[in-house]
Amino acid sequence: MHNDLAPAFTGYGPPAGVDAAELKLLDDFQHDFPLMPHPYQHIASSLGKDWTEARVINTLQQGKASGKISRVGVVWAPNRIGVSTLAAISVAPTYLEEAAHVINQFEAVNHNYARHHVYNLWFVVAATDTLTLARILQMIEAETASFRRKPLLNLPLLTEYHIDLGFSLVGPGRKRSLPVVQAIEPVSLTARQWQLVQLLQEGIPLSATPYTDLAAQWGATGHDVIMQLKQWLVEGIIRRLGVVLHHRGLGYKSNAMCVWQIPEDRINEIGTQLAQEDCVRLCYRRPACGTEWPYTLFAMIHGKDETTVRQQLADINVRLGLTGYPSDVLFSTKRYKQCGARYARY
């Protein structure tokens, strides 16, 4: 956990409008959220004598209402349960809003951003299985056929180097372990387990007994919910459990998807190095799609302004020797949708 509330590196640091007490709550409990009957009471006791269970819950409720917090809940490890992909379409600017609206109608779409590029609408699609995912992509292709200027890009995750370990507000995040570059092993869930996954989509309730409240809907006990979450954490199915932030609502308004065309024999080496950079929030490998999209290595950098992000990216390119590789940077211009993974079942 972070105890020093001073900014630790240029371009990040505490967001405006967040006091030290709230900052500690938001930063410390992005991970290791208490798995006990009264988690918010436990959090209050760890924050100090001025905190109560009611104050913790109220602060988190206000954070959701103001757009600082997405939810308190689960971040699933990619492709351990269900499947997902990053997709993109190219539409004329005059049709961007309409195309985004059409895509957002699909429950399986978890994120949807406009970006500066000929492929200007980027979205993540998740489903319980590959057949369902393919069917959803076909439906999106059909629904957007009148808007699209180019074929839809389908860019499934091939290798993760660094994905969703949280969004540190006070400096470099948790110590990053070197990624294990290996095939992702999917896990089959029972129908009953899928029911709990669906219940967790909106997050853990902001109530005195959240696990008991979830259990009432699941037809079980609070202990059953806690034990299942513990099991999924141990198995690596849940990447983290805790406060999930909206970076834009906290003032980090510059969102850049940085991409490089890296040769096959170097991509794991460079991806591993890139994943260790403090400013890199996500780093992963996806397939190229011919001349339409030649890039294979992706990194997300979030900052308070575009100038800072560009400076950080330029520094990375020089230090890691990436200046000679074809590359691009796609800054987001609008967020149309952002929520936790919803694994569609059709």
KEKE-3310 file (N, C-alpha, C; in steps of 0.2 Angstrom, whole numbers, plus 5000, padded with zeros to 4 digits):
npx = (5004:5002:5009:5015:5009:5013:5017:5026:5032:5035:5021:5011:5004:4994:4976:4967:4955:4954:4955:4968:4963:4953:4961:4969:4960:4955:4967:4974:4965:4962:4967:4967:4955:4944:4939:4928:4914:4910:4916:4918:4918:4930:4939:4937:4942:4956:4959:4959:4955:4946:4937:4922:4912:4901:4905:4915:4907:4899:4908:4913:4901:4899:4910:4907:4896:4901:4909:4922:4924:4922:4917:4916:4924:4926:4940:4942:4954:4960:4953:4952:4940:4927:4929:4937:4939:4948:4941:4939:4933:4932:4925:4916:4918:4906:4897:4901:4895:4883:4887:4894:4883:4875:4884:4886:4874:4875:4876:4888:4898:4911:4920:4921:4928:4932:4945:4960:4963:4963:4956:4944:4935:4935:4933:4929:4924:4916:4912:4904:4910:4919:4912:4900:4906:4911:4899:4893:4902:4900:4886:4888:4896:4887:4877:4884:4887:4883:4890:4904:4920:4931:4936:4931:4942:4948:4956:4962:4968:4984:4996:4999:5007:5007:4993:4980:4983:4979:4977:4988:4988:4997:5010:5023:5016:5012:5025:5031:5030:5040:5032:5025:5027:5016:5004:4987:4977:4961:4946:4933:4917:4904:4886:4880:4891:4893:4881:4885:4895:4888:4880:4890:4894:4889:4897:4902:4890:4888:4886:4883:4884:4889:4893:4884:4872:4874:4874:4861:4854:4860:4856:4863:4875:4883:4896:4898:4899:4911:4920:4920:4925:4938:4943:4944:4953:4964:4966:4969:4960:4952:4959:4961:4953:4944:4943:4938:4944:4939:4949:4948:4938:4946:4955:4964:4965:4971:4972:4981:4984:4997:5006:5016:5026:5033:5046:5044:5054:5058:5047:5043:5053:5054:5041:5041:5050:5044:5033:5038:5038:5034:5024:5016:5001:4994:4999:5002:5001:4995:4987:4993:4984:4987:4990:4982:4982:4996:5002:5008:5012:5005:5003:4996:4995:4991:4988:4988:4988:4991:5004:5012:5010:5015:5029:5033:5031:5040:5052:5052:5053:5066:5074:5072:5075:5066:5064:5066:5057:5041:5027:5013:5003:4987:4977:4963:4947:4934:4925:4913:4908:4912:4914:4914:4919:4907:4901:4893:4879:4872)
npy = (4994:5012:5025:5037:5052:5061:5067:5056:5055:5065:5072:5064:5061:5067:5070:5084:5091:5081:5076:5072:5061:5055:5052:5042:5032:5029:5025:5015:5005:4999:4987:4971:4971:4970:4953:4949:4949:4962:4973:4987:4992:4987:4993:5007:5006:5004:5016:5026:5036:5045:5040:5031:5017:5021:5033:5029:5021:5032:5040:5033:5031:5045:5046:5038:5045:5057:5053:5049:5036:5020:5008:4997:4983:4968:4964:4955:4943:4943:4933:4922:4917:4916:4925:4938:4953:4966:4978:4988:5001:5011:5026:5040:5056:5063:5053:5047:5048:5042:5029:5025:5025:5014:5003:5003:4998:4985:4973:4966:4975:4983:4993:5009:5020:5035:5039:5048:5044:5035:5023:5026:5023:5013:4998:4986:4969:4957:4940:4924:4913:4908:4906:4914:4926:4928:4929:4940:4950:4949:4953:4967:4971:4970:4979:4991:4993:5003:5014:5011:5014:5006:4988:4980:4979:4965:4962:4951:4947:4942:4940:4945:4958:4967:4971:4979:4982:4991:5009:5020:5034:5041:5040:5029:5013:4997:4986:4979:4963:4952:4948:4932:4924:4915:4903:4908:4900:4895:4894:4884:4888:4883:4883:4889:4897:4906:4913:4921:4928:4936:4943:4951:4960:4974:4978:4977:4978:4994:4994:4989:4976:4969:4956:4947:4953:4951:4937:4934:4937:4927:4915:4910:4910:4923:4919:4909:4917:4924:4914:4909:4920:4921:4909:4911:4922:4916:4907:4915:4920:4931:4946:4958:4964:4977:4995:5002:5014:5029:5036:5048:5055:5059:5068:5064:5066:5064:5051:5039:5027:5018:5011:4999:4992:4977:4966:4948:4940:4949:4954:4949:4952:4966:4969:4965:4973:4986:4984:4987:5000:5014:5023:5016:5009:4999:4984:4975:4961:4960:4954:4958:4966:4965:4977:4986:4987:4987:4985:4977:4978:4985:4999:5007:5024:5035:5052:5069:5078:5081:5084:5080:5066:5064:5067:5058:5046:5049:5048:5035:5028:5032:5027:5013:5010:5011:5019:5016:5008:5006:5016:5022:5034:5035:5046:5047:5054:5055:5047:5034:5023:5014:5001:4988:4971:4963:4948:4942:4932:4924)
npz = (5000:4997:5006:5006:5001:4992:4975:4965:4953:4938:4929:4935:4950:4964:4960:4956:4968:4976:4993:5005:5013:5006:4995:5000:5002:4989:4983:4991:4991:4979:4977:4985:4992:5006:5011:5019:5031:5034:5025:5023:5035:5040:5032:5036:5049:5046:5040:5050:5065:5062:5053:5048:5045:5038:5033:5024:5015:5010:5004:4994:4986:4983:4975:4964:4959:4955:4945:4947:4951:4944:4949:4964:4964:4954:4943:4930:4924:4908:4896:4904:4909:4898:4883:4874:4863:4855:4845:4830:4820:4805:4802:4793:4800:4802:4805:4816:4830:4828:4824:4835:4845:4839:4841:4855:4859:4860:4873:4875:4872:4881:4882:4873:4863:4854:4843:4837:4821:4806:4808:4818:4829:4843:4851:4865:4865:4874:4877:4882:4875:4860:4849:4851:4853:4839:4833:4838:4833:4820:4819:4823:4812:4802:4807:4806:4793:4784:4788:4789:4782:4780:4782:4797:4811:4819:4834:4843:4860:4861:4869:4886:4894:4903:4912:4919:4934:4942:4945:4950:4960:4966:4962:4955:4952:4960:4962:4948:4942:4931:4916:4912:4898:4890:4884:4887:4899:4897:4908:4913:4918:4929:4926:4937:4943:4933:4935:4946:4941:4932:4942:4948:4939:4940:4950:4968:4981:4988:5003:5020:5022:5010:5003:5008:5003:4990:4990:4993:4981:4974:4979:4991:5004:5012:5016:5006:4995:4998:4999:4986:4978:4984:4980:4966:4965:4970:4960:4949:4941:4944:4942:4950:4965:4970:4972:4957:4946:4937:4926:4919:4926:4936:4932:4923:4908:4896:4885:4878:4865:4861:4848:4840:4827:4828:4825:4825:4832:4842:4849:4862:4870:4870:4873:4886:4892:4890:4898:4910:4912:4922:4918:4909:4907:4902:4893:4879:4867:4851:4835:4819:4805:4791:4778:4782:4796:4803:4816:4831:4844:4859:4870:4884:4889:4901:4905:4912:4903:4885:4881:4891:4890:4877:4879:4888:4880:4870:4877:4881:4869:4865:4875:4875:4863:4852:4841:4828:4823:4814:4820:4829:4837:4846:4851:4862:4859:4863:4876:4874:4880:4895:4905:4917:4913:4903:4900:4887:4883:4870)
capx = (5000:5005:5008:5017:5004:5016:5018:5032:5035:5032:5015:5006:5003:4987:4972:4964:4949:4954:4959:4972:4960:4950:4966:4972:4955:4955:4973:4976:4960:4961:4969:4966:4948:4943:4934:4925:4907:4909:4923:4919:4920:4937:4943:4937:4947:4963:4960:4960:4950:4940:4933:4917:4909:4896:4909:4918:4902:4897:4914:4913:4895:4900:4915:4903:4891:4905:4913:4929:4925:4918:4913:4920:4922:4931:4943:4944:4960:4958:4952:4952:4933:4925:4934:4936:4944:4948:4939:4939:4930:4933:4919:4916:4917:4899:4893:4904:4891:4878:4890:4895:4877:4874:4889:4884:4868:4877:4878:4894:4903:4912:4923:4920:4932:4934:4952:4962:4966:4958:4951:4943:4931:4938:4929:4931:4919:4917:4907:4906:4913:4922:4906:4896:4910:4911:4892:4892:4906:4896:4881:4891:4898:4881:4874:4888:4890:4882:4895:4911:4924:4935:4934:4932:4948:4947:4962:4961:4974:4989:5001:4998:5014:5005:4986:4976:4986:4977:4979:4991:4987:5003:5017:5024:5012:5014:5031:5029:5034:5041:5027:5026:5025:5014:4997:4982:4973:4954:4943:4926:4913:4897:4881:4879:4896:4891:4876:4888:4899:4883:4879:4896:4895:4889:4901:4900:4886:4890:4881:4886:4885:4889:4893:4877:4867:4875:4872:4853:4852:4863:4853:4868:4876:4889:4902:4899:4902:4917:4925:4921:4929:4944:4946:4945:4959:4970:4967:4971:4954:4951:4966:4961:4947:4944:4940:4940:4944:4938:4955:4946:4935:4951:4959:4969:4961:4974:4972:4985:4985:5003:5007:5023:5026:5039:5047:5042:5059:5059:5042:5042:5059:5052:5035:5043:5053:5039:5028:5041:5038:5029:5019:5013:4996:4993:5004:5000:5002:4989:4989:4993:4979:4989:4992:4977:4984:5003:5005:5007:5013:5001:5004:4992:4998:4986:4991:4984:4988:4994:5011:5016:5010:5020:5036:5034:5032:5047:5057:5052:5056:5073:5078:5071:5077:5060:5063:5067:5051:5035:5023:5008:4999:4980:4974:4956:4944:4928:4923:4906:4906:4917:4911:4917:4917:4900:4901:4887:4877:4866)
capy = (5000:5018:5029:5044:5055:5066:5064:5053:5056:5070:5070:5061:5064:5068:5073:5090:5090:5075:5077:5066:5055:5051:5049:5036:5027:5027:5022:5009:4999:4997:4980:4968:4973:4965:4948:4948:4951:4969:4975:4994:4993:4985:4999:5012:5005:5005:5023:5031:5037:5050:5036:5026:5013:5025:5038:5025:5020:5038:5043:5029:5033:5051:5045:5035:5050:5062:5050:5047:5029:5016:5003:4993:4976:4963:4965:4948:4942:4943:4927:4916:4915:4919:4928:4945:4956:4974:4979:4995:5003:5018:5030:5047:5060:5065:5047:5044:5048:5037:5023:5024:5023:5008:4999:5003:4994:4978:4973:4963:4980:4985:5000:5011:5026:5038:5040:5051:5039:5033:5019:5031:5020:5007:4995:4980:4965:4951:4935:4918:4908:4911:4906:4920:4932:4929:4931:4947:4954:4949:4958:4974:4973:4971:4985:4997:4992:5009:5019:5009:5015:5000:4982:4980:4976:4961:4961:4948:4947:4936:4940:4951:4960:4971:4973:4981:4981:4997:5016:5023:5041:5045:5039:5023:5009:4992:4983:4975:4957:4951:4944:4925:4924:4909:4903:4909:4894:4897:4890:4883:4889:4880:4888:4893:4902:4911:4918:4925:4933:4941:4948:4955:4965:4981:4979:4974:4983:4999:4993:4987:4968:4968:4949:4944:4956:4947:4930:4934:4936:4921:4910:4906:4914:4928:4915:4906:4922:4926:4909:4909:4926:4919:4904:4914:4926:4911:4904:4920:4921:4938:4950:4962:4965:4983:5001:5003:5021:5032:5041:5055:5059:5061:5073:5061:5067:5062:5044:5037:5020:5018:5005:4998:4986:4974:4959:4942:4938:4954:4957:4947:4955:4973:4970:4964:4980:4991:4983:4989:5008:5017:5027:5012:5007:4992:4983:4968:4960:4958:4952:4963:4965:4967:4984:4991:4988:4982:4985:4971:4979:4990:5001:5013:5029:5040:5058:5074:5082:5077:5086:5076:5059:5064:5068:5051:5041:5050:5046:5027:5027:5033:5023:5006:5009:5009:5025:5014:5004:5009:5016:5027:5035:5036:5049:5047:5061:5054:5040:5033:5018:5011:4998:4981:4966:4959:4942:4941:4925:4924)
capz = (5000:4997:5012:5004:4997:4987:4969:4965:4946:4934:4925:4938:4957:4966:4956:4959:4971:4981:4999:5007:5016:5001:4991:5003:5001:4982:4981:4994:4991:4972:4978:4992:4995:5012:5010:5026:5031:5035:5022:5023:5042:5041:5028:5040:5054:5043:5038:5055:5069:5059:5048:5050:5040:5034:5029:5018:5010:5007:5000:4987:4983:4980:4970:4958:4957:4952:4939:4949:4952:4940:4954:4968:4961:4951:4937:4928:4920:4901:4893:4908:4908:4892:4878:4872:4858:4854:4838:4827:4813:4802:4799:4792:4806:4803:4807:4822:4835:4826:4824:4842:4848:4837:4844:4862:4860:4862:4880:4875:4872:4887:4881:4866:4862:4848:4843:4831:4817:4801:4812:4824:4834:4846:4857:4867:4865:4878:4877:4886:4871:4854:4844:4853:4851:4832:4831:4840:4828:4813:4820:4823:4805:4798:4809:4804:4786:4780:4791:4788:4776:4779:4785:4804:4813:4825:4836:4850:4864:4860:4875:4890:4897:4909:4911:4925:4941:4946:4943:4955:4960:4970:4959:4952:4955:4963:4959:4942:4941:4924:4913:4910:4891:4889:4882:4892:4900:4899:4913:4911:4924:4929:4925:4944:4944:4928:4938:4951:4937:4930:4947:4949:4933:4942:4956:4974:4983:4993:5009:5026:5021:5002:5001:5010:4999:4983:4991:4993:4974:4971:4983:4994:5010:5011:5016:5000:4990:4999:4997:4978:4976:4986:4975:4959:4966:4970:4953:4945:4937:4946:4942:4956:4968:4974:4969:4950:4945:4930:4925:4916:4931:4941:4929:4918:4902:4890:4885:4872:4863:4858:4845:4836:4822:4831:4823:4829:4836:4847:4852:4869:4874:4870:4877:4893:4894:4890:4903:4917:4913:4927:4915:4905:4911:4899:4888:4877:4860:4847:4829:4814:4800:4784:4777:4786:4803:4804:4822:4835:4852:4861:4877:4885:4893:4903:4908:4913:4897:4879:4881:4896:4887:4872:4882:4891:4875:4867:4882:4881:4862:4865:4880:4873:4856:4847:4836:4821:4821:4812:4826:4829:4844:4845:4857:4863:4858:4867:4878:4873:4885:4899:4911:4918:4908:4903:4895:4883:4881:4866)
cpx = (5004:5004:5010:5012:5007:5017:5025:5036:5031:5026:5010:5005:4995:4982:4969:4957:4948:4958:4963:4969:4956:4955:4968:4967:4955:4961:4975:4971:4958:4963:4967:4960:4946:4938:4932:4918:4906:4915:4924:4920:4927:4941:4943:4942:4954:4964:4961:4954:4944:4936:4928:4915:4905:4900:4913:4913:4900:4902:4914:4907:4896:4905:4912:4899:4895:4909:4920:4930:4920:4913:4918:4919:4928:4934:4945:4950:4957:4958:4953:4945:4931:4931:4932:4941:4943:4946:4939:4936:4932:4927:4920:4915:4909:4894:4896:4899:4886:4881:4891:4889:4875:4878:4887:4878:4869:4880:4886:4900:4904:4916:4922:4923:4933:4941:4954:4966:4961:4953:4950:4938:4933:4934:4931:4924:4920:4911:4909:4910:4915:4916:4902:4899:4910:4904:4891:4896:4903:4890:4883:4893:4892:4877:4877:4890:4889:4887:4902:4914:4929:4933:4935:4938:4946:4954:4962:4968:4978:4993:5000:5005:5012:4998:4983:4978:4984:4979:4982:4990:4993:5010:5017:5019:5015:5020:5028:5033:5035:5035:5029:5023:5023:5007:4993:4978:4966:4951:4936:4922:4907:4892:4879:4885:4895:4886:4880:4892:4894:4881:4884:4897:4894:4893:4898:4896:4889:4885:4885:4888:4885:4889:4886:4872:4868:4872:4864:4851:4855:4860:4858:4869:4882:4895:4903:4902:4909:4922:4926:4926:4937:4947:4948:4951:4965:4972:4969:4966:4952:4958:4966:4954:4947:4941:4943:4939:4942:4944:4953:4942:4940:4956:4964:4966:4964:4975:4975:4986:4991:5005:5013:5022:5033:5040:5046:5047:5061:5053:5041:5047:5056:5046:5036:5046:5048:5034:5031:5040:5033:5023:5014:5007:4994:4998:5003:5001:4996:4991:4989:4987:4981:4991:4988:4979:4990:5005:5003:5008:5009:5003:4999:4995:4993:4990:4986:4983:4992:5001:5015:5016:5015:5027:5037:5035:5038:5053:5058:5055:5063:5077:5077:5073:5072:5059:5063:5061:5045:5030:5018:5006:4992:4978:4966:4953:4937:4927:4915:4904:4912:4914:4915:4915:4910:4901:4895:4886:4871:4864)
cpy = (5006:5022:5036:5047:5061:5063:5062:5053:5061:5068:5067:5064:5065:5072:5079:5088:5084:5076:5071:5060:5051:5048:5042:5030:5024:5023:5015:5003:4998:4989:4977:4970:4968:4959:4945:4951:4958:4973:4983:4996:4992:4991:5005:5012:5006:5012:5028:5032:5041:5046:5031:5022:5017:5030:5035:5024:5026:5041:5039:5030:5040:5051:5043:5041:5055:5060:5049:5039:5025:5011:5001:4986:4972:4965:4958:4948:4940:4935:4921:4913:4919:4921:4935:4947:4963:4974:4987:4996:5010:5021:5037:5051:5062:5059:5044:5043:5042:5030:5020:5021:5016:5002:4998:4999:4987:4977:4970:4969:4983:4992:5002:5019:5028:5040:5044:5046:5038:5028:5023:5029:5013:5005:4988:4976:4959:4946:4928:4913:4911:4911:4912:4926:4933:4931:4938:4952:4954:4953:4965:4976:4974:4978:4992:4997:4999:5015:5018:5011:5010:4994:4983:4976:4972:4959:4958:4948:4941:4935:4946:4952:4963:4973:4974:4979:4987:5004:5020:5031:5045:5043:5032:5018:5003:4989:4978:4968:4956:4946:4937:4924:4917:4909:4904:4903:4896:4892:4890:4884:4885:4886:4892:4898:4907:4916:4923:4930:4938:4946:4953:4961:4972:4983:4976:4980:4988:4999:4989:4979:4966:4961:4946:4947:4952:4940:4929:4933:4930:4915:4906:4911:4918:4924:4912:4911:4923:4920:4908:4914:4924:4914:4907:4919:4921:4908:4909:4922:4929:4941:4954:4963:4972:4989:5002:5011:5023:5037:5047:5059:5061:5066:5070:5061:5065:5054:5042:5030:5021:5012:5005:4992:4983:4967:4953:4940:4943:4956:4955:4951:4963:4974:4969:4970:4985:4991:4986:4997:5010:5020:5023:5008:5000:4991:4976:4967:4958:4957:4958:4961:4968:4974:4989:4992:4984:4982:4979:4972:4985:4992:5007:5017:5034:5046:5064:5079:5079:5078:5081:5069:5059:5064:5061:5046:5042:5047:5038:5025:5027:5028:5015:5005:5007:5014:5022:5010:5008:5010:5022:5028:5038:5039:5048:5054:5061:5047:5039:5028:5016:5008:4991:4976:4963:4954:4940:4934:4926:4917)
cpz = (5000:5003:5011:4999:4992:4981:4968:4958:4942:4929:4929:4945:4958:4962:4960:4962:4975:4987:5001:5010:5011:4996:4993:5002:4994:4980:4984:4993:4984:4972:4985:4996:5000:5010:5017:5026:5031:5032:5023:5031:5043:5038:5033:5046:5052:5041:5044:5059:5067:5054:5051:5044:5035:5030:5023:5013:5006:5003:4993:4983:4979:4974:4963:4955:4953:4946:4941:4949:4947:4945:4959:4966:4958:4944:4935:4924:4913:4899:4897:4909:4902:4887:4876:4866:4858:4846:4836:4821:4811:4799:4798:4799:4807:4805:4813:4828:4834:4827:4831:4846:4846:4841:4852:4864:4862:4869:4880:4875:4878:4887:4874:4866:4855:4849:4837:4827:4811:4804:4818:4829:4836:4851:4858:4867:4869:4877:4881:4882:4864:4849:4845:4851:4843:4830:4832:4835:4822:4813:4820:4816:4801:4800:4807:4797:4782:4783:4789:4782:4775:4783:4793:4806:4819:4828:4843:4853:4863:4866:4879:4894:4904:4908:4918:4932:4945:4942:4948:4955:4964:4968:4956:4956:4959:4959:4954:4942:4933:4922:4912:4903:4890:4887:4888:4893:4902:4904:4912:4918:4923:4928:4932:4945:4939:4931:4943:4947:4934:4936:4949:4944:4935:4948:4963:4978:4988:4999:5014:5025:5014:5000:5003:5005:4992:4984:4991:4986:4971:4974:4987:5001:5008:5012:5010:4995:4991:4997:4990:4976:4978:4982:4968:4960:4966:4963:4948:4940:4938:4946:4948:4959:4972:4970:4962:4948:4938:4930:4923:4922:4936:4938:4924:4912:4896:4890:4878:4871:4859:4855:4841:4832:4824:4828:4828:4834:4842:4851:4860:4873:4875:4874:4884:4896:4895:4896:4910:4917:4917:4923:4910:4909:4909:4894:4886:4869:4857:4840:4824:4809:4794:4784:4781:4793:4804:4811:4827:4842:4854:4868:4878:4890:4895:4907:4909:4907:4891:4879:4885:4893:4882:4874:4885:4886:4871:4871:4881:4874:4862:4869:4878:4866:4851:4842:4829:4819:4819:4819:4824:4836:4842:4851:4857:4862:4862:4870:4878:4878:4889:4905:4912:4913:4908:4898:4893:4882:4877:4864)
residu = (MET:HIS:ASN:ASP:LEU:ALA:PRO:ALA:PHE:THR:GLY:TYR:GLY:PRO:PRO:ALA:GLY:VAL:ASP:ALA:ALA:GLU:LEU:LYS:LEU:LEU:ASP:ASP:PHE:GLN:HIS:ASP:PHE:PRO:LEU:MET:PRO:HIS:PRO:TYR:GLN:HIS:ILE:ALA:SER:SER:LEU:GLY:LYS:ASP:TRP:THR:GLU:ALA:ARG:VAL:ILE:ASN:THR:LEU:GLN:GLN:GLY:LYS:ALA:SER:GLY:LYS:ILE:SER:ARG:VAL:GLY:VAL:VAL:TRP:ALA:PRO:ASN:ARG:ILE:GLY:VAL:SER:THR:LEU:ALA:ALA:ILE:SER:VAL:ALA:PRO:THR:TYR:LEU:GLU:GLU:ALA:ALA:HIS:VAL:ILE:ASN:GLN:PHE:GLU:ALA:VAL:ASN:HIS:ASN:TYR:ALA:ARG:HIS:HIS:VAL:TYR:ASN:LEU:TRP:PHE:VAL:VAL:ALA:ALA:THR:ASP:THR:LEU:THR:LEU:ALA:ARG:ILE:LEU:GLN:MET:ILE:GLU:ALA:GLU:THR:ALA:SER:PHE:ARG:ARG:LYS:PRO:LEU:LEU:ASN:LEU:PRO:LEU:LEU:THR:GLU:TYR:HIS:ILE:ASP:LEU:GLY:PHE:SER:LEU:VAL:GLY:PRO:GLY:ARG:LYS:ARG:SER:LEU:PRO:VAL:VAL:GLN:ALA:ILE:GLU:PRO:VAL:SER:LEU:THR:ALA:ARG:GLN:TRP:GLN:LEU:VAL:GLN:LEU:LEU:GLN:GLU:GLY:ILE:PRO:LEU:SER:ALA:THR:PRO:TYR:THR:ASP:LEU:ALA:ALA:GLN:TRP:GLY:ALA:THR:GLY:HIS:ASP:VAL:ILE:MET:GLN:LEU:LYS:GLN:TRP:LEU:VAL:GLU:GLY:ILE:ILE:ARG:ARG:LEU:GLY:VAL:VAL:LEU:HIS:HIS:ARG:GLY:LEU:GLY:TYR:LYS:SER:ASN:ALA:MET:CYS:VAL:TRP:GLN:ILE:PRO:GLU:ASP:ARG:ILE:ASN:GLU:ILE:GLY:THR:GLN:LEU:ALA:GLN:GLU:ASP:CYS:VAL:ARG:LEU:CYS:TYR:ARG:ARG:PRO:ALA:CYS:GLY:THR:GLU:TRP:PRO:TYR:THR:LEU:PHE:ALA:MET:ILE:HIS:GLY:LYS:ASP:GLU:THR:THR:VAL:ARG:GLN:GLN:LEU:ALA:ASP:ILE:ASN:VAL:ARG:LEU:GLY:LEU:THR:GLY:TYR:PRO:SER:ASP:VAL:LEU:PHE:SER:THR:LYS:ARG:TYR:LYS:GLN:CYS:GLY:ALA:ARG:TYR:ALA:ARG:TYR)
# end
